[in-house]
Amino acid sequence: MKIVAKPIDTIVVFKCGSKPLPYKFKYREKDETTREIYVGKILVSQEQRIAGQRAYVYDCQSEIEGIEKRYQLKYLISDCRWELYKI
C-alpha cells in the first residue's frame, strides 16, 4: 500500500459505547474527479498514538472498480478529521 494521507468526507455509524465505524467516504483523485467508496469490511481497528496525537486506524477492504482493494482510514481524534492514509 502507498501512503496518500488525503482528507476525506466520511459517513460513520456510532454504536452505543463504541468508537465510530466508517460506512462510506469520498475523496478527490489527482485529476480532480470525486470517488465514492463504500467500506466493505473492516479487517482491523485499533487506537494508536501518531506523532503524539490519538487516532483510530482502520484497515479496510472494498471492491473498487471491480477489484478487491485494501486501504487504511485514520480518524484523528483531537482534530475530528478523517483521512485516507494508505491505498
All heavy atoms as an XYZ file, in Angstrom:
731
protein
N       0.834     -1.178      0.000
C       0.000      0.000      0.000
C       0.881      1.246      0.000
O       1.938      1.271      0.598
C      -0.897      0.012      1.241
C      -1.995     -1.028      1.206
S      -3.222     -0.837      2.517
C      -2.351     -1.526      3.894
N       0.369      2.265     -0.674
C       1.093      3.523     -0.808
C       0.463      4.566      0.114
O      -0.761      4.673      0.206
C       0.998      3.981     -2.257
C       1.771      5.233     -2.580
C       1.732      5.510     -4.056
C       0.554      6.414     -4.339
N       0.474      6.894     -5.696
N       1.283      5.347      0.802
C       0.782      6.401      1.682
C       0.317      7.580      0.836
O       1.063      8.102      0.018
C       1.860      6.855      2.681
C       2.217      5.711      3.614
C       1.390      8.076      3.460
C       3.333      6.024      4.574
N      -0.961      7.975      1.039
C      -1.512      9.123      0.317
C      -1.922     10.245      1.272
O      -1.844     11.409      0.923
C      -2.699      8.723     -0.582
C      -2.244      7.867     -1.732
C      -3.794      8.035      0.189
N      -2.398      9.912      2.464
C      -2.783     10.873      3.513
C      -3.657     12.010      2.980
O      -3.359     13.184      3.166
C      -1.557     11.413      4.219
N      -4.774     11.650      2.321
C      -5.700     12.642      1.782
C      -6.872     12.832      2.738
O      -7.392     11.858      3.273
C      -6.283     12.159      0.453
C      -5.305     12.109     -0.670
C      -6.012     11.695     -1.940
C      -5.032     11.611     -3.093
N      -5.691     11.285     -4.333
N      -7.321     14.080      2.933
C      -8.527     14.293      3.733
C      -9.745     13.748      2.983
O      -9.799     13.822      1.748
C      -8.597     15.809      3.890
C      -7.757     16.357      2.800
C      -6.741     15.318      2.450
N     -10.689     13.195      3.725
C     -11.882     12.609      3.102
C     -13.137     13.057      3.838
O     -13.090     13.422      5.011
C     -11.816     11.058      3.089
C     -11.593     10.499      4.490
C     -10.743     10.571      2.136
C     -11.646      8.987      4.576
N     -14.261     13.026      3.113
C     -15.590     13.208      3.705
C     -16.102     11.809      4.017
O     -16.082     10.939      3.142
C     -16.536     13.901      2.724
C     -16.083     15.308      2.389
O     -15.520     15.967      3.272
O     -16.305     15.732      1.244
N     -16.546     11.599      5.249
C     -16.892     10.256      5.691
C     -18.262     10.232      6.345
O     -18.609     11.129      7.113
C     -15.849      9.753      6.710
O     -14.547      9.942      6.177
C     -16.038      8.289      7.030
N     -19.020      9.184      6.064
C     -20.254      8.893      6.783
C     -19.930      7.744      7.729
O     -19.381      6.730      7.304
C     -21.396      8.514      5.832
C     -21.748      9.712      4.954
C     -22.613      8.025      6.613
C     -22.813      9.455      3.934
N     -20.231      7.936      9.012
C     -19.879      6.938     10.015
C     -21.113      6.475     10.776
O     -22.144      7.142     10.789
C     -18.831      7.459     11.013
C     -17.538      7.815     10.319
C     -19.339      8.643     11.789
N     -20.969      5.322     11.414
C     -22.005      4.762     12.272
C     -21.472      4.791     13.697
O     -20.336      4.370     13.939
C     -22.336      3.310     11.851
C     -23.316      2.675     12.812
C     -22.858      3.277     10.428
N     -22.279      5.293     14.610
C     -21.914      5.289     16.022
C     -22.794      4.273     16.732
O     -24.017      4.364     16.662
C     -22.133      6.668     16.648
C     -21.151      7.695     16.196
C     -21.420      8.502     15.108
C     -19.948      7.854     16.861
C     -20.517      9.459     14.693
C     -19.035      8.808     16.455
C     -19.311      9.611     15.370
N     -22.168      3.313     17.394
C     -22.900      2.362     18.212
C     -22.655      2.722     19.666
O     -21.587      3.229     20.013
C     -22.449      0.939     17.921
C     -22.837      0.486     16.533
C     -22.550     -0.969     16.319
C     -23.015     -1.358     14.922
N     -22.751     -2.753     14.642
N     -23.600      2.443     20.507
C     -23.526      2.806     21.921
C     -22.244      2.280     22.570
O     -21.959      1.089     22.527
C     -24.748      2.264     22.639
S     -24.868      2.807     24.330
N     -21.444      3.183     23.126
C     -20.237      2.810     23.834
C     -19.109      2.313     22.955
O     -18.183      1.673     23.426
N     -19.153      2.615     21.668
C     -18.138      2.127     20.739
C     -17.524      3.303     19.982
O     -18.069      4.400     19.952
C     -18.781      1.141     19.751
O     -17.838      0.683     18.816
N     -16.382      3.055     19.356
C     -15.767      4.088     18.535
C     -16.500      4.189     17.197
O     -17.235      3.271     16.813
C     -14.285      3.803     18.346
C     -13.965      2.471     17.736
C     -12.470      2.254     17.766
C     -12.146      0.810     17.494
N     -10.764      0.499     17.715
N     -16.325      5.282     16.462
C     -17.025      5.452     15.182
C     -16.562      4.418     14.157
O     -15.383      4.083     14.073
C     -16.644      6.866     14.740
C     -15.400      7.186     15.496
C     -15.449      6.414     16.767
N     -17.522      3.906     13.386
C     -17.230      2.928     12.339
C     -17.531      3.541     10.985
O     -18.664      3.956     10.722
C     -18.087      1.668     12.536
C     -17.905      0.939     13.862
C     -18.944     -0.165     14.011
C     -16.511      0.390     13.976
N     -16.535      3.631     10.087
C     -16.770      4.241      8.775
C     -17.715      3.388      7.926
O     -17.614      2.165      7.912
C     -15.376      4.304      8.153
C     -14.590      3.257      8.852
C     -15.160      3.143     10.230
N     -18.661      4.058      7.251
C     -19.625      3.381      6.385
C     -19.281      3.610      4.912
O     -19.234      2.684      4.128
C     -21.029      3.894      6.703
C     -22.100      3.338      5.819
C     -22.484      2.011      5.915
C     -22.732      4.139      4.879
C     -23.467      1.495      5.093
C     -23.712      3.636      4.057
C     -24.079      2.316      4.165
O     -25.042      1.810      3.337
N     -19.051      4.878      4.537
C     -18.595      5.201      3.180
C     -17.852      6.524      3.232
O     -17.976      7.291      4.175
C     -19.745      5.235      2.176
C     -20.653      6.415      2.252
C     -21.680      6.358      1.144
C     -22.606      7.551      1.199
N     -23.550      7.565      0.098
N     -17.054      6.773      2.183
C     -16.283      8.006      2.146
C     -16.092      8.469      0.713
O     -16.250      7.707     -0.228
C     -14.930      7.833      2.848
C     -13.995      6.841      2.206
C     -13.033      7.250      1.314
C     -14.071      5.495      2.526
C     -12.162      6.337      0.728
C     -13.214      4.573      1.960
C     -12.257      4.996      1.056
N     -15.771      9.775      0.579
C     -15.483     10.382     -0.720
C     -14.135     11.072     -0.649
O     -13.783     11.649      0.366
C     -16.533     11.443     -1.081
C     -17.857     10.909     -1.484
C     -18.723     11.929     -2.158
C     -19.060     13.107     -1.308
N     -20.072     13.978     -1.901
N     -13.402     10.990     -1.749
C     -12.139     11.717     -1.847
C     -11.915     12.124     -3.292
O     -12.540     11.611     -4.201
C     -10.971     10.895     -1.304
C     -10.527      9.749     -2.178
C      -9.444      9.883     -3.039
C     -11.173      8.527     -2.137
C      -9.030      8.834     -3.831
C     -10.769      7.472     -2.929
C      -9.700      7.632     -3.773
O      -9.296      6.593     -4.568
N     -10.998     13.076     -3.490
C     -10.674     13.572     -4.829
C      -9.390     12.942     -5.324
O      -8.405     12.864     -4.607
C     -10.510     15.084     -4.817
C     -11.793     15.810     -4.621
C     -11.557     17.304     -4.815
N     -12.750     18.024     -4.493
C     -13.625     18.423     -5.412
N     -13.421     18.171     -6.670
N     -14.695     19.081     -5.041
N      -9.432     12.533     -6.577
C      -8.238     11.994     -7.242
C      -7.344     13.163     -7.668
O      -7.732     14.326     -7.563
C      -8.658     11.198     -8.491
C      -9.466      9.960     -8.206
C      -8.614      8.781     -7.809
O      -7.375      8.885     -7.865
O      -9.180      7.751     -7.432
N      -6.166     12.863     -8.177
C      -5.258     13.913     -8.651
C      -5.846     14.704     -9.811
O      -5.575     15.880     -9.977
C      -3.923     13.305     -9.076
C      -3.109     12.817     -7.915
C      -1.799     12.240     -8.369
C      -1.025     11.727     -7.179
N       0.246     11.121     -7.552
N      -6.690     14.031    -10.625
C      -7.300     14.719    -11.765
C      -8.609     15.426    -11.394
O      -9.405     15.771    -12.254
C      -7.518     13.738    -12.919
C      -8.471     12.605    -12.552
O      -8.919     12.535    -11.394
O      -8.760     11.779    -13.442
N      -8.837     15.619    -10.074
C      -9.992     16.338     -9.532
C     -11.317     15.596     -9.661
O     -12.368     16.191     -9.432
C     -10.104     17.752    -10.127
C      -8.958     18.665     -9.773
C      -8.792     18.886     -8.270
O      -9.785     19.089     -7.573
O      -7.636     18.827     -7.809
N     -11.323     14.327    -10.050
C     -12.563     13.562    -10.038
C     -12.832     13.086     -8.609
O     -11.907     12.823     -7.847
C     -12.498     12.338    -10.977
O     -11.415     11.498    -10.562
C     -12.313     12.748    -12.409
N     -14.110     13.007     -8.262
C     -14.506     12.569     -6.924
C     -14.876     11.093     -6.981
O     -15.615     10.669     -7.854
C     -15.703     13.389     -6.420
O     -15.335     14.768     -6.411
C     -16.101     12.981     -5.023
N     -14.363     10.337     -6.035
C     -14.643      8.912     -5.951
C     -15.345      8.623     -4.634
O     -14.940      9.109     -3.588
C     -13.350      8.120     -6.029
C     -13.567      6.629     -5.993
C     -12.306      5.932     -6.263
N     -11.849      6.336     -7.589
C     -11.351      5.517     -8.468
N     -11.205      4.258     -8.184
N     -10.953      5.947     -9.641
N     -16.431      7.843     -4.689
C     -17.184      7.462     -3.502
C     -17.024      5.964     -3.290
O     -17.258      5.185     -4.211
C     -18.656      7.815     -3.680
C     -19.486      7.581     -2.457
C     -20.894      8.104     -2.632
O     -21.075      9.320     -2.767
O     -21.813      7.262     -2.644
N     -16.637      5.559     -2.084
C     -16.351      4.163     -1.800
C     -17.105      3.729     -0.548
O     -17.026      4.399      0.491
C     -14.835      3.938     -1.604
C     -14.106      4.288     -2.888
C     -14.541      2.502     -1.176
C     -12.608      4.278     -2.779
N     -17.837      2.618     -0.656
C     -18.480      2.005      0.491
C     -17.468      1.088      1.174
O     -16.762      0.344      0.497
C     -19.697      1.178      0.072
C     -20.878      2.032     -0.302
C     -21.052      2.473     -1.605
C     -21.809      2.405      0.653
C     -22.129      3.265     -1.953
C     -22.890      3.197      0.321
C     -23.044      3.622     -0.988
O     -24.102      4.398     -1.324
N     -17.402      1.135      2.487
C     -16.482      0.276      3.236
C     -17.085     -1.128      3.272
O     -18.127     -1.348      3.878
C     -16.256      0.813      4.663
C     -15.362     -0.118      5.450
C     -15.670      2.213      4.610
N     -16.422     -2.065      2.579
C     -16.926     -3.429      2.518
C     -16.703     -4.180      3.814
O     -17.645     -4.718      4.408
N     -15.474     -4.215      4.290
C     -15.112     -4.909      5.526
C     -14.117     -4.066      6.301
O     -13.234     -3.444      5.719
C     -14.414     -6.237      5.225
C     -15.252     -7.294      4.627
C     -14.400     -8.536      4.429
C     -15.114     -9.545      3.560
N     -14.241    -10.684      3.251
N     -14.270     -4.084      7.613
C     -13.240     -3.528      8.491
C     -12.479     -4.726      9.029
O     -13.008     -5.515      9.805
C     -13.845     -2.684      9.628
C     -14.614     -1.497      9.042
C     -12.751     -2.218     10.580
C     -15.359     -0.681     10.068
N     -11.245     -4.892      8.571
C     -10.442     -6.049      8.955
C      -9.858     -5.894     10.353
O      -9.876     -6.834     11.147
C      -9.329     -6.277      7.928
C      -9.804     -6.428      6.479
C      -8.626     -6.422      5.527
C     -10.621     -7.689      6.317
N      -9.312     -4.728     10.650
C      -8.699     -4.453     11.952
C      -8.974     -2.993     12.305
O      -8.896     -2.121     11.440
C      -7.162     -4.669     11.911
C      -6.524     -4.332     13.247
C      -6.814     -6.084     11.505
N      -9.305     -2.747     13.559
C      -9.399     -1.363     14.030
C      -8.662     -1.273     15.355
O      -8.775     -2.156     16.200
C     -10.854     -0.929     14.179
O     -11.485     -1.644     15.203
N      -7.877     -0.210     15.490
C      -7.101     -0.049     16.712
C      -6.862      1.430     16.994
O      -6.906      2.255     16.088
C      -5.767     -0.775     16.601
C      -4.923     -0.372     15.417
C      -3.741     -1.300     15.215
O      -3.393     -2.052     16.093
N      -3.130     -1.219     14.055
N      -6.603      1.726     18.264
C      -6.256      3.090     18.647
C      -4.741      3.185     18.710
O      -4.079      2.306     19.249
C      -6.863      3.429     19.999
C      -6.646      4.860     20.396
C      -7.366      5.232     21.681
O      -8.350      4.560     22.040
O      -6.918      6.197     22.309
N      -4.195      4.250     18.125
C      -2.750      4.446     18.103
C      -2.410      5.885     18.471
O      -3.263      6.759     18.391
C      -2.178      4.170     16.707
C      -2.269      2.766     16.244
C      -1.657      2.591     14.858
O      -1.357      3.561     14.166
N      -1.473      1.355     14.456
N      -1.165      6.094     18.832
C      -0.632      7.448     19.008
C       0.294      7.714     17.828
O       1.269      6.993     17.621
C       0.145      7.561     20.299
C      -0.720      7.721     21.502
C       0.091      8.418     22.590
N      -0.718      8.851     23.698
C      -1.508      9.928     23.713
N      -1.613     10.670     22.652
N      -2.172     10.259     24.781
N      -0.044      8.725     17.046
C       0.742      9.071     15.863
C       1.231     10.500     16.053
O       0.424     11.424     16.111
C      -0.094      8.930     14.579
C      -0.597      7.490     14.458
C       0.698      9.339     13.360
C      -1.660      7.276     13.434
N       2.529     10.671     16.162
C       3.149     11.983     16.402
C       2.534     12.663     17.628
O       2.266     13.861     17.622
C       3.028     12.867     15.170
N       2.235     11.884     18.655
C       1.675     12.413     19.883
C       0.180     12.618     19.877
O      -0.398     13.027     20.876
N      -0.482     12.341     18.754
C      -1.930     12.506     18.655
C      -2.607     11.141     18.704
O      -2.156     10.195     18.061
C      -2.328     13.174     17.344
C      -1.961     14.618     17.230
C      -2.545     15.216     15.960
O      -2.648     14.546     14.944
N      -2.930     16.473     16.028
N      -3.717     11.071     19.444
C      -4.507      9.837     19.448
C      -5.274      9.722     18.133
O      -5.786     10.719     17.625
C      -5.502      9.827     20.601
C      -4.847      9.620     21.936
C      -5.833      9.630     23.077
N      -6.978      8.792     22.815
C      -8.227      9.087     23.193
N      -8.487     10.206     23.828
N      -9.214      8.263     22.924
N      -5.333      8.507     17.615
C      -6.045      8.273     16.352
C      -6.607      6.861     16.344
O      -6.038      5.952     16.946
C      -5.114      8.459     15.166
N      -7.747      6.706     15.680
C      -8.285      5.382     15.385
C      -7.841      5.033     13.971
O      -8.029      5.831     13.047
C      -9.810      5.358     15.455
C     -10.374      5.598     16.842
C     -11.375      6.517     17.043
C      -9.902      4.893     17.942
C     -11.915      6.743     18.292
C     -10.428      5.110     19.204
C     -11.432      6.038     19.374
O     -11.957      6.246     20.619
N      -7.274      3.855     13.805
C      -6.799      3.411     12.496
C      -7.593      2.174     12.102
O      -7.717      1.226     12.878
C      -5.284      3.106     12.535
C      -4.806      2.620     11.188
C      -4.504      4.341     12.955
N      -8.158      2.199     10.891
C      -8.993      1.114     10.382
C      -8.358      0.527      9.130
O      -8.142      1.248      8.158
C     -10.391      1.639     10.009
C     -11.130      2.285     11.154
C     -10.976      3.635     11.431
C     -11.993      1.545     11.944
C     -11.650      4.239     12.472
C     -12.685      2.137     12.987
C     -12.507      3.480     13.247
O     -13.189      4.076     14.284
N      -8.050     -0.766      9.157
C      -7.629     -1.478      7.953
C      -8.891     -2.037      7.323
O      -9.611     -2.818      7.958
C      -6.660     -2.621      8.285
C      -5.305     -2.109      8.726
O      -4.879     -1.054      8.221
O      -4.665     -2.763      9.568
N      -9.174     -1.634      6.094
C     -10.439     -1.960      5.440
C     -10.196     -2.617      4.084
O      -9.091     -2.584      3.545
C     -11.262     -0.696      5.226
S     -11.586      0.242      6.725
N     -11.285     -3.164      3.542
C     -11.249     -3.787      2.223
C     -12.579     -3.517      1.529
O     -13.636     -3.646      2.136
C     -11.033     -5.288      2.381
C     -10.960     -6.049      1.092
C     -10.634     -7.521      1.341
O      -9.942     -7.843      2.289
N     -11.142     -8.373      0.502
N     -12.502     -3.117      0.268
C     -13.698     -2.838     -0.534
C     -13.434     -3.194     -1.984
O     -12.281     -3.297     -2.404
C     -14.071     -1.354     -0.474
O     -14.449     -0.962      0.807
N     -14.520     -3.315     -2.728
C     -14.409     -3.514     -4.169
C     -14.356     -2.131     -4.821
O     -15.295     -1.344     -4.702
C     -15.590     -4.307     -4.697
C     -15.455     -4.654     -6.148
C     -16.574     -5.558     -6.635
O     -16.921     -6.503     -5.927
O     -17.092     -5.276     -7.728
N     -13.237     -1.829     -5.481
C     -13.045     -0.536     -6.147
C     -12.770     -0.813     -7.618
O     -11.800     -1.475     -7.952
C     -11.871      0.237     -5.506
C     -12.141      0.460     -4.020
C     -11.658      1.564     -6.221
C     -10.965      1.017     -3.253
N     -13.669     -0.335     -8.478
C     -13.588     -0.569     -9.925
C     -13.477     -2.056    -10.238
O     -12.685     -2.476    -11.085
C     -12.415      0.211    -10.527
C     -12.570      1.705    -10.439
C     -11.396      2.463    -11.031
O     -10.357      1.846    -11.338
O     -11.536      3.677    -11.203
N     -14.247     -2.867     -9.537
C     -14.292     -4.305     -9.804
C     -13.148     -5.109     -9.215
O     -13.051     -6.304     -9.438
N     -12.265     -4.482     -8.449
C     -11.110     -5.166     -7.854
C     -11.162     -4.993     -6.340
O     -11.385     -3.889     -5.842
C      -9.783     -4.566     -8.391
C      -9.715     -4.718     -9.898
C      -8.582     -5.228     -7.735
C      -8.590     -3.934    -10.530
N     -10.964     -6.095     -5.599
C     -10.889     -6.014     -4.138
C      -9.585     -5.333     -3.747
O      -8.508     -5.787     -4.113
C     -10.940     -7.411     -3.509
C     -12.311     -8.029     -3.471
C     -13.265     -7.333     -2.493
O     -12.847     -6.969     -1.384
O     -14.437     -7.170     -2.862
N      -9.688     -4.216     -3.014
C      -8.502     -3.474     -2.600
C      -8.527     -3.258     -1.094
O      -9.583     -3.075     -0.507
C      -8.428     -2.110     -3.287
C      -8.099     -2.176     -4.738
C      -7.767     -0.808     -5.270
C      -7.366     -0.890     -6.724
N      -7.000      0.407     -7.251
N      -7.336     -3.259     -0.501
C      -7.183     -2.943      0.909
C      -6.702     -1.509      1.027
O      -5.957     -1.016      0.182
C      -6.186     -3.885      1.568
C      -6.739     -5.288      1.676
C      -5.828     -6.183      2.420
N      -5.698     -5.688      3.797
C      -5.018     -6.312      4.733
N      -4.389     -7.430      4.455
N      -4.942     -5.826      5.956
N      -7.132     -0.849      2.091
C      -6.732      0.521      2.343
C      -6.820      0.784      3.836
O      -7.319     -0.044      4.599
C      -7.603      1.510      1.554
C      -9.084      1.314      1.755
C      -9.756      1.987      2.754
C      -9.802      0.438      0.944
C     -11.109      1.797      2.946
C     -11.147      0.246      1.128
C     -11.800      0.924      2.132
O     -13.132      0.720      2.330
N      -6.308      1.927      4.258
C      -6.298      2.275      5.668
C      -6.914      3.660      5.849
O      -6.509      4.622      5.188
C      -4.866      2.254      6.195
C      -4.761      2.220      7.688
C      -3.323      2.017      8.103
O      -2.513      2.926      7.961
N      -3.007      0.839      8.606
N      -7.902      3.745      6.734
C      -8.521      5.011      7.095
C      -8.047      5.394      8.485
O      -7.833      4.522      9.331
C     -10.046      4.888      7.096
C     -10.708      4.483      5.791
C     -12.211      4.348      5.996
C     -10.417      5.474      4.699
N      -7.912      6.693      8.713
C      -7.451      7.167     10.005
C      -8.372      8.290     10.472
O      -8.697      9.197      9.700
C      -6.024      7.682      9.874
C      -5.367      8.020     11.174
C      -4.033      8.702     10.998
C      -3.074      7.963     10.135
N      -1.767      8.646     10.050
N      -8.793      8.204     11.742
C      -9.578      9.269     12.359
C      -8.721      9.910     13.441
O      -8.367      9.266     14.423
C     -10.876      8.717     12.964
C     -11.690      9.772     13.664
C     -12.259     10.817     12.951
C     -11.882      9.739     15.041
C     -13.001     11.794     13.582
C     -12.625     10.707     15.680
C     -13.185     11.730     14.947
O     -13.916     12.698     15.576
N      -8.358     11.172     13.241
C      -7.550     11.918     14.203
C      -8.501     12.542     15.222
O      -9.281     13.441     14.893
C      -6.712     12.972     13.502
C      -5.752     12.388     12.456
C      -5.198     13.464     11.562
C      -4.657     11.608     13.135
N      -8.449     12.042     16.446
C      -9.429     12.395     17.465
C      -9.372     13.877     17.835
O     -10.402     14.551     17.890
C      -9.244     11.506     18.706
C      -9.500     10.044     18.325
C     -10.169     11.936     19.841
C      -9.087      9.031     19.365
N      -8.192     14.421     18.072
C      -8.084     15.818     18.513
C      -8.528     16.803     17.426
O      -9.028     17.884     17.736
C      -6.657     16.144     18.945
O      -5.771     15.990     17.856
N      -8.353     16.444     16.158
C      -8.754     17.315     15.042
C     -10.162     17.016     14.522
O     -10.671     17.756     13.686
C      -7.783     17.164     13.865
C      -6.378     17.613     14.199
O      -6.206     18.333     15.196
O      -5.449     17.241     13.459
N     -10.765     15.907     14.970
C     -12.065     15.451     14.447
C     -12.002     15.386     12.920
O     -12.845     15.921     12.210
C     -13.201     16.348     14.887
S     -13.434     16.379     16.665
N     -10.963     14.703     12.412
C     -10.701     14.681     10.974
C     -10.422     13.261     10.500
O      -9.711     12.506     11.145
C      -9.491     15.575     10.696
C      -9.072     15.657      9.258
C      -8.001     16.718      9.065
N      -6.844     16.565      9.933
C      -5.699     15.996      9.547
N      -5.565     15.531      8.331
N      -4.689     15.905     10.383
N     -10.990     12.908      9.342
C     -10.754     11.618      8.703
C      -9.782     11.790      7.551
O      -9.824     12.806      6.856
C     -12.066     11.046      8.147
C     -12.975     10.494      9.184
C     -13.937     11.185      9.862
C     -13.022      9.158      9.655
N     -14.573     10.344     10.727
C     -14.038      9.086     10.622
C     -12.306      8.002      9.367
C     -14.358      7.918     11.290
C     -12.633      6.821     10.032
C     -13.639      6.795     10.977
N      -8.953     10.769      7.325
C      -8.109     10.790      6.138
C      -7.925      9.371      5.604
O      -7.959      8.399      6.354
C      -6.762     11.465      6.395
C      -5.852     10.811      7.356
C      -4.537     11.573      7.522
O      -4.534     12.819      7.479
O      -3.518     10.903      7.695
N      -7.780      9.313      4.282
C      -7.391      8.075      3.612
C      -5.887      8.031      3.716
O      -5.195      8.812      3.071
C      -7.850      8.103      2.149
C      -7.414      6.925      1.278
C      -7.953      5.608      1.805
C      -7.868      7.150     -0.154
N      -5.379      7.143      4.563
C      -3.950      7.152      4.849
C      -3.163      6.336      3.843
O      -2.162      6.794      3.320
C      -3.716      6.666      6.271
C      -2.277      6.794      6.698
C      -1.665      8.037      6.771
C      -1.531      5.682      7.011
C      -0.340      8.164      7.150
C      -0.195      5.802      7.395
C       0.394      7.044      7.458
O       1.701      7.154      7.811
N      -3.602      5.114      3.581
C      -2.904      4.239      2.620
C      -3.905      3.600      1.689
O      -5.016      3.284      2.065
C      -2.159      3.102      3.336
C      -0.997      3.523      4.188
C      -0.369      2.293      4.803
C       0.748      2.642      5.760
N       1.302      1.441      6.386
N      -3.475      3.368      0.452
C      -4.296      2.614     -0.501
C      -3.362      1.901     -1.468
O      -2.251      2.314     -1.694
C      -5.293      3.514     -1.258
C      -6.297      2.652     -2.000
C      -4.622      4.495     -2.146
C      -7.551      3.350     -2.415
